[in-house]
Structure formats: structure tokens, C-alpha cells
């Protein structure tokens, strides 16, 4: 289900988060917004099979309890143009498009 409180993070290498995706994401975002209570309810890799080793990593979907906090995180990320995670460029975006529209745009 697509909701207005979701955001996606692209570019985080596969398995960088280990088995604690939510803690990893909270720590990652806190480096950008250290004094913000994020209220992340859940986060996970996008559904689907794990991509081959040389392919782009799957995005991470993050669900925030508050729309206001999600917007604060995204605004901060867009001001910086990119976030850096151990030398890897990551992009944060809104997830407002239905999956079938995302597939058409990707094609």
C-alpha cells in the first residue's frame, strides 16, 4: 500500500544494514538530522528478489508515523542534493506513485 508517510532511500548497498534495517536507517537519518525524533514505524528493503552482485541495490522503504517528520527528512536531503553513507551517494525520495506507474516510468 502506498501512503503519504512513506519515503524511499536509493543507493544503500545490499546487506549494509545487516539484519537490523530499522536501526540502520534511524542511525543513517540521524546523521543528517541529529536532534529529530524520527518516529519510524517500520523500514525494509523493497520487495522482490535480491539483485545480482553488479546490479543497483534495492531501495529501502521507510514508513514514518508523522507526515511532518517525513517532509523534514526529505527537505533536508534535497537541500544537500545527496546524502553520503561511507562514500556512497544515497538519494531520498517520496513514494507517491502506484507501482504500475513506476514500472512504466522505469521502462
Biopython code that builds the backbone (N, CA, C, O; Angstrom):
import numpy as np
from Bio.PDB.StructureBuilder import StructureBuilder

atoms = [
    (1, "UNK", "N", (0.833, -1.179, 0.000)),
    (1, "UNK", "CA", (0.000, 0.000, 0.000)),
    (1, "UNK", "C", (0.877, 1.241, 0.000)),
    (1, "UNK", "O", (1.793, 1.362, 0.813)),
    (2, "UNK", "N", (0.592, 2.169, -0.919)),
    (2, "UNK", "CA", (1.322, 3.418, -0.990)),
    (2, "UNK", "C", (0.669, 4.405, -0.028)),
    (2, "UNK", "O", (-0.553, 4.555, -0.028)),
    (3, "UNK", "N", (1.454, 5.061, 0.771)),
    (3, "UNK", "CA", (0.927, 6.004, 1.736)),
    (3, "UNK", "C", (1.760, 7.272, 1.706)),
    (3, "UNK", "O", (2.921, 7.250, 1.296)),
    (4, "UNK", "N", (1.174, 8.363, 2.135)),
    (4, "UNK", "CA", (1.892, 9.631, 2.084)),
    (4, "UNK", "C", (2.988, 9.736, 3.127)),
    (4, "UNK", "O", (3.757, 10.697, 3.094)),
    (5, "UNK", "N", (3.094, 8.806, 4.036)),
    (5, "UNK", "CA", (4.156, 8.838, 5.038)),
    (5, "UNK", "C", (5.357, 7.986, 4.655)),
    (5, "UNK", "O", (6.304, 7.871, 5.434)),
    (6, "UNK", "N", (5.333, 7.385, 3.465)),
    (6, "UNK", "CA", (6.456, 6.564, 3.012)),
    (6, "UNK", "C", (7.493, 7.411, 2.306)),
    (6, "UNK", "O", (7.171, 8.428, 1.693)),
    (7, "UNK", "N", (8.749, 6.980, 2.398)),
    (7, "UNK", "CA", (9.818, 7.528, 1.579)),
    (7, "UNK", "C", (10.732, 6.372, 1.192)),
    (7, "UNK", "O", (10.723, 5.319, 1.830)),
    (8, "UNK", "N", (11.512, 6.576, 0.154)),
    (8, "UNK", "CA", (12.459, 5.558, -0.300)),
    (8, "UNK", "C", (13.864, 6.117, -0.242)),
    (8, "UNK", "O", (14.099, 7.305, -0.463)),
    (9, "UNK", "N", (14.788, 5.227, 0.060)),
    (9, "UNK", "CA", (16.198, 5.587, 0.038)),
    (9, "UNK", "C", (16.861, 4.685, -1.004)),
    (9, "UNK", "O", (16.826, 3.459, -0.898)),
    (10, "UNK", "N", (17.463, 5.317, -2.009)),
    (10, "UNK", "CA", (18.151, 4.591, -3.069)),
    (10, "UNK", "C", (19.654, 4.686, -2.862)),
    (10, "UNK", "O", (20.164, 5.716, -2.422)),
    (11, "UNK", "N", (20.355, 3.618, -3.179)),
    (11, "UNK", "CA", (21.809, 3.649, -3.181)),
    (11, "UNK", "C", (22.481, 2.979, -1.999)),
    (11, "UNK", "O", (23.706, 2.866, -1.984)),
    (12, "UNK", "N", (21.728, 2.532, -1.011)),
    (12, "UNK", "CA", (22.353, 1.841, 0.120)),
    (12, "UNK", "C", (22.745, 0.442, -0.348)),
    (12, "UNK", "O", (21.892, -0.321, -0.802)),
    (13, "UNK", "N", (24.027, 0.100, -0.240)),
    (13, "UNK", "CA", (24.473, -1.207, -0.724)),
    (13, "UNK", "C", (23.712, -2.354, -0.055)),
    (13, "UNK", "O", (23.344, -2.278, 1.117)),
    (14, "UNK", "N", (23.489, -3.405, -0.823)),
    (14, "UNK", "CA", (22.819, -4.592, -0.293)),
    (14, "UNK", "C", (23.576, -5.110, 0.930)),
    (14, "UNK", "O", (24.807, -5.139, 0.944)),
    (15, "UNK", "N", (22.843, -5.509, 1.931)),
    (15, "UNK", "CA", (23.358, -6.098, 3.165)),
    (15, "UNK", "C", (24.154, -5.125, 4.045)),
    (15, "UNK", "O", (24.723, -5.543, 5.053)),
    (16, "UNK", "N", (24.204, -3.835, 3.684)),
    (16, "UNK", "CA", (24.907, -2.857, 4.531)),
    (16, "UNK", "C", (24.235, -2.741, 5.889)),
    (16, "UNK", "O", (24.879, -2.428, 6.891)),
    (17, "UNK", "N", (22.930, -2.995, 5.912)),
    (17, "UNK", "CA", (22.154, -2.823, 7.140)),
    (17, "UNK", "C", (22.153, -4.065, 8.021)),
    (17, "UNK", "O", (21.649, -4.025, 9.143)),
    (18, "UNK", "N", (22.708, -5.157, 7.531)),
    (18, "UNK", "CA", (22.687, -6.401, 8.304)),
    (18, "UNK", "C", (21.255, -6.860, 8.506)),
    (18, "UNK", "O", (20.434, -6.747, 7.596)),
    (19, "UNK", "N", (20.945, -7.379, 9.689)),
    (19, "UNK", "CA", (19.584, -7.856, 9.934)),
    (19, "UNK", "C", (18.765, -6.849, 10.745)),
    (19, "UNK", "O", (17.688, -7.185, 11.236)),
    (20, "UNK", "N", (19.262, -5.626, 10.888)),
    (20, "UNK", "CA", (18.565, -4.593, 11.664)),
    (20, "UNK", "C", (18.335, -3.359, 10.788)),
    (20, "UNK", "O", (18.946, -2.312, 11.001)),
    (21, "UNK", "N", (17.455, -3.498, 9.808)),
    (21, "UNK", "CA", (17.211, -2.439, 8.843)),
    (21, "UNK", "C", (16.747, -1.158, 9.536)),
    (21, "UNK", "O", (17.277, -0.081, 9.263)),
    (22, "UNK", "N", (15.776, -1.265, 10.419)),
    (22, "UNK", "CA", (15.217, -0.073, 11.039)),
    (22, "UNK", "C", (16.271, 0.694, 11.847)),
    (22, "UNK", "O", (16.348, 1.919, 11.743)),
    (23, "UNK", "N", (17.068, 0.008, 12.634)),
    (23, "UNK", "CA", (18.115, 0.677, 13.424)),
    (23, "UNK", "C", (19.134, 1.337, 12.503)),
    (23, "UNK", "O", (19.578, 2.456, 12.761)),
    (24, "UNK", "N", (19.502, 0.643, 11.431)),
    (24, "UNK", "CA", (20.450, 1.183, 10.467)),
    (24, "UNK", "C", (19.917, 2.473, 9.848)),
    (24, "UNK", "O", (20.642, 3.463, 9.753)),
    (25, "UNK", "N", (18.654, 2.464, 9.427)),
    (25, "UNK", "CA", (18.051, 3.636, 8.795)),
    (25, "UNK", "C", (17.934, 4.790, 9.782)),
    (25, "UNK", "O", (18.220, 5.935, 9.433)),
    (26, "UNK", "N", (17.516, 4.500, 11.008)),
    (26, "UNK", "CA", (17.423, 5.559, 12.013)),
    (26, "UNK", "C", (18.787, 6.201, 12.242)),
    (26, "UNK", "O", (18.883, 7.426, 12.320)),
    (27, "UNK", "N", (19.832, 5.402, 12.351)),
    (27, "UNK", "CA", (21.182, 5.942, 12.541)),
    (27, "UNK", "C", (21.623, 6.759, 11.334)),
    (27, "UNK", "O", (22.234, 7.818, 11.483)),
    (28, "UNK", "N", (21.316, 6.270, 10.147)),
    (28, "UNK", "CA", (21.680, 6.967, 8.911)),
    (28, "UNK", "C", (21.000, 8.333, 8.838)),
    (28, "UNK", "O", (21.648, 9.336, 8.537)),
    (29, "UNK", "N", (19.703, 8.373, 9.111)),
    (29, "UNK", "CA", (18.973, 9.638, 9.028)),
    (29, "UNK", "C", (19.399, 10.572, 10.163)),
    (29, "UNK", "O", (19.467, 11.787, 9.973)),
    (30, "UNK", "N", (19.683, 10.018, 11.321)),
    (30, "UNK", "CA", (20.121, 10.855, 12.457)),
    (30, "UNK", "C", (21.440, 11.566, 12.162)),
    (30, "UNK", "O", (21.706, 12.619, 12.741)),
    (31, "UNK", "N", (22.272, 11.016, 11.276)),
    (31, "UNK", "CA", (23.489, 11.737, 10.905)),
    (31, "UNK", "C", (23.145, 13.014, 10.150)),
    (31, "UNK", "O", (23.891, 13.991, 10.201)),
    (32, "UNK", "N", (22.002, 13.006, 9.441)),
    (32, "UNK", "CA", (21.541, 14.181, 8.709)),
    (32, "UNK", "C", (20.744, 15.126, 9.603)),
    (32, "UNK", "O", (20.856, 16.344, 9.465)),
    (33, "UNK", "N", (19.940, 14.584, 10.518)),
    (33, "UNK", "CA", (19.055, 15.360, 11.398)),
    (33, "UNK", "C", (19.231, 14.881, 12.834)),
    (33, "UNK", "O", (18.369, 14.169, 13.347)),
    (34, "UNK", "N", (20.317, 15.249, 13.489)),
    (34, "UNK", "CA", (20.639, 14.661, 14.789)),
    (34, "UNK", "C", (19.631, 14.926, 15.902)),
    (34, "UNK", "O", (19.498, 14.094, 16.800)),
    (35, "UNK", "N", (18.924, 16.034, 15.883)),
    (35, "UNK", "CA", (18.042, 16.384, 17.001)),
    (35, "UNK", "C", (16.567, 16.149, 16.701)),
    (35, "UNK", "O", (15.707, 16.803, 17.290)),
    (36, "UNK", "N", (16.268, 15.235, 15.802)),
    (36, "UNK", "CA", (14.888, 14.997, 15.399)),
    (36, "UNK", "C", (14.426, 13.619, 15.856)),
    (36, "UNK", "O", (15.114, 12.622, 15.636)),
    (37, "UNK", "N", (13.253, 13.568, 16.495)),
    (37, "UNK", "CA", (12.638, 12.287, 16.823)),
    (37, "UNK", "C", (11.946, 11.793, 15.562)),
    (37, "UNK", "O", (10.923, 12.347, 15.161)),
    (38, "UNK", "N", (12.487, 10.765, 14.938)),
    (38, "UNK", "CA", (12.039, 10.350, 13.611)),
    (38, "UNK", "C", (10.701, 9.623, 13.614)),
    (38, "UNK", "O", (9.944, 9.739, 12.650)),
    (39, "UNK", "N", (10.396, 8.892, 14.646)),
    (39, "UNK", "CA", (9.128, 8.169, 14.691)),
    (39, "UNK", "C", (8.969, 7.191, 13.541)),
    (39, "UNK", "O", (7.888, 7.086, 12.962)),
    (40, "UNK", "N", (10.030, 6.478, 13.206)),
    (40, "UNK", "CA", (9.952, 5.485, 12.130)),
    (40, "UNK", "C", (9.230, 4.259, 12.657)),
    (40, "UNK", "O", (9.651, 3.646, 13.639)),
    (41, "UNK", "N", (8.138, 3.910, 11.993)),
    (41, "UNK", "CA", (7.386, 2.741, 12.429)),
    (41, "UNK", "C", (7.976, 1.460, 11.862)),
    (41, "UNK", "O", (8.067, 0.452, 12.563)),
    (42, "UNK", "N", (8.376, 1.495, 10.602)),
    (42, "UNK", "CA", (8.988, 0.308, 10.001)),
    (42, "UNK", "C", (9.815, 0.721, 8.793)),
    (42, "UNK", "O", (9.615, 1.788, 8.212)),
    (43, "UNK", "N", (10.743, -0.144, 8.434)),
    (43, "UNK", "CA", (11.550, 0.054, 7.236)),
    (43, "UNK", "C", (12.015, -1.314, 6.755)),
    (43, "UNK", "O", (12.242, -2.229, 7.546)),
    (44, "UNK", "N", (12.149, -1.428, 5.449)),
    (44, "UNK", "CA", (12.542, -2.702, 4.856)),
    (44, "UNK", "C", (13.037, -2.475, 3.437)),
    (44, "UNK", "O", (12.747, -1.444, 2.829)),
    (45, "UNK", "N", (13.782, -3.437, 2.912)),
    (45, "UNK", "CA", (14.164, -3.402, 1.503)),
    (45, "UNK", "C", (12.911, -3.560, 0.656)),
    (45, "UNK", "O", (11.941, -4.188, 1.079)),
    (46, "UNK", "N", (12.938, -2.989, -0.535)),
    (46, "UNK", "CA", (11.823, -3.147, -1.460)),
    (46, "UNK", "C", (11.604, -4.636, -1.721)),
    (46, "UNK", "O", (12.544, -5.430, -1.733)),
    (47, "UNK", "N", (10.355, -4.985, -1.925)),
    (47, "UNK", "CA", (10.033, -6.390, -2.155)),
    (47, "UNK", "C", (10.571, -6.850, -3.498)),
    (47, "UNK", "O", (10.653, -6.071, -4.448)),
    (48, "UNK", "N", (10.926, -8.090, -3.566)),
    (48, "UNK", "CA", (11.441, -8.664, -4.798)),
    (48, "UNK", "C", (12.711, -9.433, -4.524)),
    (48, "UNK", "O", (13.261, -9.368, -3.424)),
    (49, "UNK", "N", (13.179, -10.163, -5.525)),
    (49, "UNK", "CA", (14.401, -10.942, -5.327)),
    (49, "UNK", "C", (15.616, -10.031, -5.190)),
    (49, "UNK", "O", (15.640, -8.919, -5.718)),
    (50, "UNK", "N", (16.603, -10.514, -4.486)),
    (50, "UNK", "CA", (17.844, -9.766, -4.315)),
    (50, "UNK", "C", (18.516, -9.636, -5.684)),
    (50, "UNK", "O", (18.627, -10.621, -6.413)),
    (51, "UNK", "N", (18.965, -8.427, -6.037)),
    (51, "UNK", "CA", (19.569, -8.250, -7.366)),
    (51, "UNK", "C", (20.944, -8.908, -7.460)),
    (51, "UNK", "O", (21.577, -9.173, -6.438)),
    (52, "UNK", "N", (21.409, -9.175, -8.688)),
    (52, "UNK", "CA", (22.751, -9.734, -8.873)),
    (52, "UNK", "C", (23.807, -8.788, -8.306)),
    (52, "UNK", "O", (23.525, -7.613, -8.071)),
    (53, "UNK", "N", (24.997, -9.286, -8.092)),
    (53, "UNK", "CA", (26.048, -8.536, -7.417)),
    (53, "UNK", "C", (26.393, -7.211, -8.102)),
    (53, "UNK", "O", (26.652, -6.232, -7.403)),
    (54, "UNK", "N", (26.406, -7.138, -9.410)),
    (54, "UNK", "CA", (26.801, -5.918, -10.119)),
    (54, "UNK", "C", (25.635, -4.975, -10.404)),
    (54, "UNK", "O", (25.844, -3.898, -10.962)),
    (55, "UNK", "N", (24.415, -5.354, -10.035)),
    (55, "UNK", "CA", (23.236, -4.530, -10.294)),
    (55, "UNK", "C", (23.060, -3.482, -9.194)),
    (55, "UNK", "O", (23.668, -3.572, -8.127)),
    (56, "UNK", "N", (22.220, -2.495, -9.475)),
    (56, "UNK", "CA", (21.893, -1.496, -8.458)),
    (56, "UNK", "C", (21.184, -2.167, -7.291)),
    (56, "UNK", "O", (20.392, -3.086, -7.500)),
    (57, "UNK", "N", (21.456, -1.724, -6.063)),
    (57, "UNK", "CA", (20.789, -2.324, -4.898)),
    (57, "UNK", "C", (19.317, -1.938, -4.842)),
    (57, "UNK", "O", (18.910, -0.910, -5.383)),
    (58, "UNK", "N", (18.531, -2.771, -4.183)),
    (58, "UNK", "CA", (17.122, -2.451, -3.980)),
    (58, "UNK", "C", (17.014, -1.224, -3.081)),
    (58, "UNK", "O", (17.874, -0.971, -2.238)),
    (59, "UNK", "N", (15.944, -0.475, -3.281)),
    (59, "UNK", "CA", (15.714, 0.672, -2.415)),
    (59, "UNK", "C", (15.235, 0.199, -1.045)),
    (59, "UNK", "O", (14.822, -0.948, -0.878)),
    (60, "UNK", "N", (15.299, 1.097, -0.079)),
    (60, "UNK", "CA", (14.780, 0.837, 1.254)),
    (60, "UNK", "C", (13.538, 1.695, 1.431)),
    (60, "UNK", "O", (13.582, 2.903, 1.197)),
    (61, "UNK", "N", (12.435, 1.087, 1.841)),
    (61, "UNK", "CA", (11.190, 1.803, 2.079)),
    (61, "UNK", "C", (11.097, 2.100, 3.571)),
    (61, "UNK", "O", (11.286, 1.214, 4.405)),
    (62, "UNK", "N", (10.804, 3.352, 3.895)),
    (62, "UNK", "CA", (10.728, 3.797, 5.283)),
    (62, "UNK", "C", (9.345, 4.395, 5.520)),
    (62, "UNK", "O", (8.892, 5.248, 4.757)),
    (63, "UNK", "N", (8.679, 3.944, 6.580)),
    (63, "UNK", "CA", (7.361, 4.473, 6.951)),
    (63, "UNK", "C", (7.497, 5.258, 8.242)),
    (63, "UNK", "O", (7.842, 4.704, 9.286)),
    (64, "UNK", "N", (7.222, 6.556, 8.162)),
    (64, "UNK", "CA", (7.280, 7.429, 9.321)),
    (64, "UNK", "C", (5.875, 7.606, 9.887)),
    (64, "UNK", "O", (4.903, 7.661, 9.133)),
    (65, "UNK", "N", (5.764, 7.694, 11.200)),
    (65, "UNK", "CA", (4.461, 7.884, 11.825)),
    (65, "UNK", "C", (3.864, 9.256, 11.515)),
    (65, "UNK", "O", (2.644, 9.419, 11.499)),
    (66, "UNK", "N", (4.730, 10.241, 11.267)),
    (66, "UNK", "CA", (4.242, 11.595, 11.041)),
    (66, "UNK", "C", (4.663, 12.117, 9.680)),
    (66, "UNK", "O", (5.836, 12.055, 9.311)),
    (67, "UNK", "N", (3.698, 12.630, 8.941)),
    (67, "UNK", "CA", (3.954, 13.240, 7.637)),
    (67, "UNK", "C", (4.942, 14.396, 7.785)),
    (67, "UNK", "O", (5.830, 14.564, 6.949)),
    (68, "UNK", "N", (4.794, 15.182, 8.828)),
    (68, "UNK", "CA", (5.640, 16.355, 9.076)),
    (68, "UNK", "C", (7.110, 15.955, 9.183)),
    (68, "UNK", "O", (7.981, 16.630, 8.635)),
    (69, "UNK", "N", (7.382, 14.863, 9.886)),
    (69, "UNK", "CA", (8.768, 14.403, 10.049)),
    (69, "UNK", "C", (9.309, 13.892, 8.719)),
    (69, "UNK", "O", (10.454, 14.169, 8.365)),
    (70, "UNK", "N", (8.493, 13.150, 7.985)),
    (70, "UNK", "CA", (8.927, 12.656, 6.676)),
    (70, "UNK", "C", (9.316, 13.821, 5.785)),
    (70, "UNK", "O", (10.342, 13.769, 5.107)),
    (71, "UNK", "N", (8.508, 14.868, 5.778)),
    (71, "UNK", "CA", (8.796, 16.037, 4.953)),
    (71, "UNK", "C", (10.068, 16.746, 5.415)),
    (71, "UNK", "O", (10.836, 17.236, 4.587)),
    (72, "UNK", "N", (10.297, 16.805, 6.712)),
    (72, "UNK", "CA", (11.505, 17.411, 7.251)),
    (72, "UNK", "C", (12.743, 16.642, 6.785)),
    (72, "UNK", "O", (13.735, 17.243, 6.374)),
    (73, "UNK", "N", (12.677, 15.325, 6.852)),
    (73, "UNK", "CA", (13.795, 14.485, 6.402)),
    (73, "UNK", "C", (14.048, 14.691, 4.915)),
    (73, "UNK", "O", (15.194, 14.867, 4.502)),
    (74, "UNK", "N", (12.992, 14.671, 4.109)),
    (74, "UNK", "CA", (13.153, 14.828, 2.666)),
    (74, "UNK", "C", (13.656, 16.219, 2.307)),
    (74, "UNK", "O", (14.512, 16.360, 1.433)),
    (75, "UNK", "N", (13.134, 17.253, 2.973)),
    (75, "UNK", "CA", (13.603, 18.613, 2.697)),
    (75, "UNK", "C", (15.086, 18.748, 2.997)),
    (75, "UNK", "O", (15.824, 19.368, 2.231)),
    (76, "UNK", "N", (15.521, 18.174, 4.098)),
    (76, "UNK", "CA", (16.937, 18.220, 4.463)),
    (76, "UNK", "C", (17.783, 17.505, 3.405)),
    (76, "UNK", "O", (18.840, 17.995, 3.006)),
    (77, "UNK", "N", (17.307, 16.352, 2.964)),
    (77, "UNK", "CA", (18.047, 15.583, 1.957)),
    (77, "UNK", "C", (18.116, 16.349, 0.639)),
    (77, "UNK", "O", (19.164, 16.368, -0.006)),
    (78, "UNK", "N", (17.021, 16.977, 0.233)),
    (78, "UNK", "CA", (17.012, 17.709, -1.037)),
    (78, "UNK", "C", (17.877, 18.963, -0.977)),
    (78, "UNK", "O", (18.460, 19.356, -1.988)),
    (79, "UNK", "N", (17.969, 19.594, 0.185)),
    (79, "UNK", "CA", (18.856, 20.757, 0.331)),
    (79, "UNK", "C", (20.306, 20.361, 0.104)),
    (79, "UNK", "O", (21.078, 21.112, -0.492)),
    (80, "UNK", "N", (20.666, 19.191, 0.576)),
    (80, "UNK", "CA", (22.048, 18.721, 0.439)),
    (80, "UNK", "C", (22.289, 18.071, -0.919)),
    (80, "UNK", "O", (23.434, 17.788, -1.271)),
    (81, "UNK", "N", (21.234, 17.832, -1.680)),
    (81, "UNK", "CA", (21.276, 17.199, -3.005)),
    (81, "UNK", "C", (21.582, 15.715, -2.960)),
    (81, "UNK", "O", (21.129, 14.970, -3.828)),
    (82, "UNK", "N", (22.331, 15.272, -1.980)),
    (82, "UNK", "CA", (22.630, 13.851, -1.835)),
    (82, "UNK", "C", (23.107, 13.610, -0.414)),
    (82, "UNK", "O", (23.605, 14.525, 0.243)),
    (83, "UNK", "N", (22.960, 12.412, 0.048)),
    (83, "UNK", "CA", (23.471, 12.026, 1.351)),
    (83, "UNK", "C", (24.625, 11.071, 1.127)),
    (83, "UNK", "O", (24.618, 10.294, 0.172)),
    (84, "UNK", "N", (25.590, 11.123, 1.979)),
    (84, "UNK", "CA", (26.756, 10.266, 1.817)),
    (84, "UNK", "C", (26.774, 9.230, 2.937)),
    (84, "UNK", "O", (26.687, 9.581, 4.114)),
    (85, "UNK", "N", (26.885, 7.979, 2.577)),
    (85, "UNK", "CA", (26.987, 6.889, 3.534)),
    (85, "UNK", "C", (28.281, 6.157, 3.223)),
    (85, "UNK", "O", (28.355, 5.421, 2.239)),
    (86, "UNK", "N", (29.274, 6.346, 4.028)),
    (86, "UNK", "CA", (30.597, 5.748, 3.833)),
    (86, "UNK", "C", (31.057, 5.830, 2.374)),
    (86, "UNK", "O", (31.486, 4.834, 1.791)),
    (87, "UNK", "N", (30.961, 7.028, 1.797)),
    (87, "UNK", "CA", (31.430, 7.244, 0.435)),
    (87, "UNK", "C", (30.436, 6.867, -0.656)),
    (87, "UNK", "O", (30.745, 7.021, -1.838)),
    (88, "UNK", "N", (29.257, 6.381, -0.297)),
    (88, "UNK", "CA", (28.240, 6.001, -1.281)),
    (88, "UNK", "C", (27.175, 7.087, -1.331)),
    (88, "UNK", "O", (26.679, 7.518, -0.290)),
    (89, "UNK", "N", (26.819, 7.533, -2.530)),
    (89, "UNK", "CA", (25.767, 8.521, -2.672)),
    (89, "UNK", "C", (24.402, 7.852, -2.532)),
    (89, "UNK", "O", (24.129, 6.845, -3.185)),
    (90, "UNK", "N", (23.546, 8.415, -1.680)),
    (90, "UNK", "CA", (22.195, 7.897, -1.472)),
    (90, "UNK", "C", (21.202, 9.007, -1.782)),
    (90, "UNK", "O", (21.491, 10.184, -1.569)),
    (91, "UNK", "N", (20.041, 8.632, -2.282)),
    (91, "UNK", "CA", (19.001, 9.589, -2.613)),
    (91, "UNK", "C", (17.742, 9.226, -1.855)),
    (91, "UNK", "O", (17.356, 8.058, -1.809)),
    (92, "UNK", "N", (17.096, 10.225, -1.256)),
    (92, "UNK", "CA", (15.814, 10.022, -0.576)),
    (92, "UNK", "C", (14.721, 10.641, -1.425)),
    (92, "UNK", "O", (14.865, 11.763, -1.909)),
    (93, "UNK", "N", (13.611, 9.903, -1.610)),
    (93, "UNK", "CA", (12.501, 10.410, -2.416)),
    (93, "UNK", "C", (11.168, 10.057, -1.770)),
    (93, "UNK", "O", (11.088, 9.201, -0.888)),
    (94, "UNK", "N", (10.131, 10.736, -2.230)),
    (94, "UNK", "CA", (8.769, 10.397, -1.824)),
    (94, "UNK", "C", (8.327, 9.151, -2.578)),
    (94, "UNK", "O", (8.838, 8.869, -3.663)),
    (95, "UNK", "N", (7.395, 8.411, -2.022)),
    (95, "UNK", "CA", (6.813, 7.268, -2.735)),
    (95, "UNK", "C", (5.328, 7.538, -2.865)),
    (95, "UNK", "O", (4.529, 7.110, -2.032)),
    (96, "UNK", "N", (4.970, 8.248, -3.916)),
    (96, "UNK", "CA", (3.568, 8.603, -4.104)),
    (96, "UNK", "C", (2.972, 7.989, -5.357)),
    (96, "UNK", "O", (1.774, 8.132, -5.600)),
    (97, "UNK", "N", (3.774, 7.317, -6.150)),
    (97, "UNK", "CA", (3.275, 6.720, -7.385)),
    (97, "UNK", "C", (2.900, 5.261, -7.173)),
    (97, "UNK", "O", (3.566, 4.535, -6.434)),
    (98, "UNK", "N", (1.831, 4.847, -7.827)),
    (98, "UNK", "CA", (1.452, 3.443, -7.776)),
    (98, "UNK", "C", (2.528, 2.618, -8.471)),
    (98, "UNK", "O", (3.175, 3.111, -9.396)),
    (99, "UNK", "N", (2.734, 1.366, -8.043)),
    (99, "UNK", "CA", (3.803, 0.534, -8.619)),
    (99, "UNK", "C", (3.720, 0.399, -10.139)),
    (99, "UNK", "O", (4.754, 0.368, -10.805)),
    (100, "UNK", "N", (2.522, 0.320, -10.694)),
    (100, "UNK", "CA", (2.416, 0.166, -12.146)),
    (100, "UNK", "C", (2.890, 1.429, -12.878)),
    (100, "UNK", "O", (3.417, 1.329, -13.987)),
    (101, "UNK", "N", (2.716, 2.594, -12.290)),
    (101, "UNK", "CA", (3.215, 3.821, -12.891)),
    (101, "UNK", "C", (4.734, 3.879, -12.779)),
    (101, "UNK", "O", (5.415, 4.313, -13.709)),
    (102, "UNK", "N", (5.254, 3.447, -11.656)),
    (102, "UNK", "CA", (6.715, 3.402, -11.501)),
    (102, "UNK", "C", (7.336, 2.486, -12.539)),
    (102, "UNK", "O", (8.381, 2.818, -13.098)),
    (103, "UNK", "N", (6.717, 1.334, -12.813)),
    (103, "UNK", "CA", (7.237, 0.411, -13.815)),
    (103, "UNK", "C", (7.244, 1.048, -15.197)),
    (103, "UNK", "O", (8.213, 0.904, -15.943)),
    (104, "UNK", "N", (6.160, 1.757, -15.544)),
    (104, "UNK", "CA", (6.089, 2.419, -16.861)),
    (104, "UNK", "C", (7.169, 3.475, -16.988)),
    (104, "UNK", "O", (7.809, 3.582, -18.034)),
    (105, "UNK", "N", (7.381, 4.254, -15.946)),
    (105, "UNK", "CA", (8.419, 5.300, -15.996)),
    (105, "UNK", "C", (9.805, 4.689, -16.102)),
    (105, "UNK", "O", (10.668, 5.221, -16.801)),
    (106, "UNK", "N", (10.023, 3.579, -15.417)),
    (106, "UNK", "CA", (11.321, 2.923, -15.472)),
    (106, "UNK", "C", (11.611, 2.391, -16.869)),
    (106, "UNK", "O", (12.747, 2.444, -17.342)),
    (107, "UNK", "N", (10.564, 1.873, -17.530)),
    (107, "UNK", "CA", (10.711, 1.330, -18.885)),
    (107, "UNK", "C", (10.926, 2.459, -19.854)),
    (107, "UNK", "O", (11.075, 2.224, -21.053)),
]
sb = StructureBuilder()
sb.init_structure("model")
sb.init_model(0)
sb.init_chain("A")
sb.init_seg("    ")
for serial, (resi, resn, name, xyz) in enumerate(atoms, 1):
    if name == "N":
        sb.init_residue(resn, " ", resi, " ")
    sb.init_atom(name, np.array(xyz, "f"), 0.0, 1.0, " ", f" {name:<3s}", serial, name[0])
structure = sb.get_structure()
